[in-house]
Amino acid sequence: MTRTLSRSYRRVAAAVDAVCAVAADSDATTLDEVVLAIGRERGRDIEITSARLGPGVCGQRRRYPERDVIVLAETLPGRDHTLAHELGHIVFAHEGAPAEEVTLAASDDLIAYMLSQRAHEIVEDGADEHAEWEAETFAAMLMTRLRVFTNRGAGVSVLRFDEALG
């Protein structure tokens, strides 16, 4: 029996609130600092790096036994949004294959072929689509929140003020 997952903006907003609370407690004012603060809070480091990724791939979350790694494409125009999206996958503990299972040596041609086959699949509203929606919505909400408090002055003080107001 296939389970259809419901999309909840409230769940995503609560996750963004929790991330912003950790950011405020850690005096994290940039997205990179927020990611590192979340890693410390979880007791599981999150490393941010860049690499040459396959065609059409902007970022990846790689899960290792002792840490998580967010890999961003080297020529990425929207770095922060992609970083926030991959952080969303970590925050929501979305399923993903362990890194050693997905980092097999493959030629660029094989990767392009695999991606093109995936693009033609019809994916129902299952776990993959739900996870991508959640991560994308999380990224949009988090980036909006970070922009607001960065533009209003000292990030941490604005976060604390916003928390006090609810």
N, C-alpha and C positions, 0 to 999 in steps of 0.2 A: 504494500500500500504506500503510495507516494504522499508525503506530507507537504501541503502547501504552507509556506511561511508567510506570515503577515508583516507588512511594512509598518514600522512604528516610529514616527517622528519623535514621539515622547521618549522612547528608549534611546534614540540617538542623541537627543538634547541632554538627557541625563548623563550620558557618557561624556559629552563635551563639557558639561558642568563639572564632572569629576576630574577631567583632565585639566581644566582651568584652575580648579582648587589645588591640584598638585603643583601646577605651574606657579601659582601664587606663593605656596608654601616654600618653594625652591627658589624664588626670585628669578624664575625663568622668563625672559622677555622675548626671545626669538624662538622660532619654531624648532630649530636644532636643539636649543636648550630645553624646550618642552619635551622633545623626544627622549633626551638623555634623562630628564627628571622622571618620566614615566618608567623608564628602565630601572632607575634606582628604586622607585616606589614598588615595583613588581619584584625587586630582588633578582632581576634577570636583565643583564645589559642589553641595550639596543645599539648596534653599531650602524653608522650611516656611511655608505661608500658609493662610488660610481663605477660603472663598467660599460663595456659595449654589449648591449642587449640585442635580442633578435628584432627583426623588423616589426614596427608597431607596438613594441613593448616599452613602456615608459618607466616602469618600476616593478620591483619584486620584493616580497617579504620572504626571507629565507630563515627557516627555523633549524637551529642546531641544538644538540642536547643541552648546552650550557648558556646559549645566548640567541638573540635574534639579530638578523642583519637586514637592513633596508638597502637595497641596491637600486640606484637611480641611473637611468640612461645618461651617458656622457654628454650627449647633445640634446638636453631636455630644456624646452623653452619655459615650461611651468613647473619648475623644481619644487617650490613650496607646496603647491596643490598636490602633486604626486607624492611628496613626502608625507603630507597629512593623510592622504588616501591609504598609503601603506601602514601608517600608524593606526588608522582605523581598523585594519585587518588584525593588528596585534591587540588593540584594546578590546575588540569583540571576540578575540580568540577564535577567529574563523579557521575552519579546517584548511589545511594545506599539506602538501606532501613534504616530509622531512627533506632537507636540502640534499643529503647524500643520494636520495632517490630521484631527484630531478636535475642534478647537475652532471649528467653523463656527458662525455665528449661527443659533440655532434657538429656536423658541418653547417655552414650558413645555409646551404641549399636544403638540408634536411629540416632545419628549424623553420625556414620559410614555408616549406611544404606542410609541415605540421600545423603551423599557424593558419595557413590558408584553408586547410581541412576543418579546423575548429571554427573558422569564420562562417563556413557554410552549414554548420550544424544548427538544428532548431533546438534551442534550449528552453524548456518550460520554466515556469517560475519556481525553480527548485533552489537548492542550497547555494549553487554557484551564483545565480542571478541575484538572490537575496543578499549574499555576502558582498557582491559588488555594489548593489544599491546602498547597503548600509555604510560601506567604506566611503563611497562617493558623497553621500549625504553628510556623513561625519566630517569629511574634508571641507565641504562647503560651509558647514556651520562653524567649524573650528577656525577656518581662515577668516570668516566674517567677524567672529569674536575677537581674534587676535588683531585684526585691522582696526576694529573699534577702539580697543583699549590702547593700542599703540598710537593712534591718532589723537586720543584724548589726553595724553600726557604720560606720566610714569606708569608703565604697564601694571606693576604689582599693586600700586595704590588704587588704580582704577578697578582692578579685579576685586580687591577687598571691598571697595565701595559698592560694586555691582552685587557681590555676595550679600552684603548687608541689606541691600534693597530687595533681594530675592529675585 
